[in-house]
Amino acid sequence: MAADISLTVNGEPRRTASGSSIADLVAEIGLDPRKVAVEHNGEIAPRSTLGDVMLSDGDVLEIVHFVGGG
């Protein structure tokens, strides 16, 4: 079993499985990776790379979810 890593997501501490990508974390939170903007350690992560960027212990993420409506 993979060890957990500690992250900060939107200012709150969170743990996730080691070896997770940003897309994995977004899905774990219950959001659609196609409808989010993610800042990873102070830099915008292009949506096309969310499945490729692996998370590390101590990473800091800000995740914004876009909501449609009128």
N, C-alpha and C positions, 0 to 999 in steps of 0.2 A: 504494500500500500504506500502511495506517495505521501510524503510529508506535506503539511500545510505551510503556506507562506503568509506573512502579514503584509497587508496593504493599507493605504488610506484612500478611501473612495468618497468623494464629495465631502471631505473633512471628517469622515467617520472611519474608525478602525474596522477592518474586515479581514477574514481569513479565506483563502481559497487553496485548491490543490496545487502543489508544485507541478510545473509543466503546463499550466493553463495559459491560453492566449487571451488577449483583450476580448476577442469575440466570445470565447468561452465564458469569461466573467460577465460580459453584458447579457448573454443568454441566461446565466445562473441567476442574475438579478431579475430576469423576467422581461427584458427589453429586446426589441428587434434591432440587431446590429446595423440594419439598413437605415434605421431612423434615429441614430444617435451621432453626436459629435463627442470625441474623446480627446482630452488633453492628458498626455502621459509624461510624467516627470517634467512638466513645464513646456512641452512641445505638442502641437496638434498632431494627432496620429491620423493619417489619411484613412478614410473608411475602407479603401481597397486593401489596406494592409492589416486590418484588425485581426484577421485569422493567422497572420504570420508573426506578429509581435508577441513574444513570450514574456510573461510577467516574472518579476524577480522580487525577492523579499525586500520590503521597504519601499516599493514603488508607490508613487502618488498619482492618483487619477481623478480627473473631474469628468463626469459623464453628464451630458445634456441630452434629454429625450425630446424629440420633436413630436408635437401633438397637433393633428389636423382638426379642423372644425371651422365653424363660421359664426 
